[in-house]
Amino acid sequence: MSDPNDPQETTNQGDPNALADGGKKALDTERNARKVADRRVSELENQVTSLQSAHETALNTATTAATEAVTRAESAEGNTLRYKVALETGVPAKHIGRLQGDTEEALREDAAAFVADIVPGPTTPKPDPSQGAKGEPAKSSTADQFASAIEGALNNQA
């Protein structure tokens, strides 16, 4: 039996030249298998790295697209609400874009203030009671006066 504590035995244990032909062949086979395994591990690591990179790219693209879609949807909702409030409160179409507010209530308040600012008061003057008819019989119109004159002229000829 061999003694593991024997210095002669330990020095020969790792020396491939000390092996017989079968041992050398087994060692070469093992080394070749190790090279193939190392190459395969390297290939798989490259594939994993490539897949991770592709995944990150796809994730970034999807995140960007989702963010843009949310932004566009929020903008569309805001515009729809702005148009709804403007229609209901009488804001002219050319002034819809100036309405400010994040909620329907805020938009309604702004629209009410805007409409109050742009809608003028009565544009006709107030009636003046010191002018105009005061219970006297109304004068006949020019057409009535003309008809009376013709009628009188015809009656005088007859």
Protein Blocks (a to p, Z undefined) as FASTA:
>chain_A
ZZfklmklmmmmmmmklpcfklmmmmmmmmmmmmmmmmmmmmmmmmmmmmmmmmmmmmmm
mmmmmmmmmmmmmmmmmmmmmmmmmmmnopafklmmmpgcjbfklmmmmmmmmmmmmmcc
dfbdcddfkgccehiacdddfklmmmmmmmmmmmmmZZ
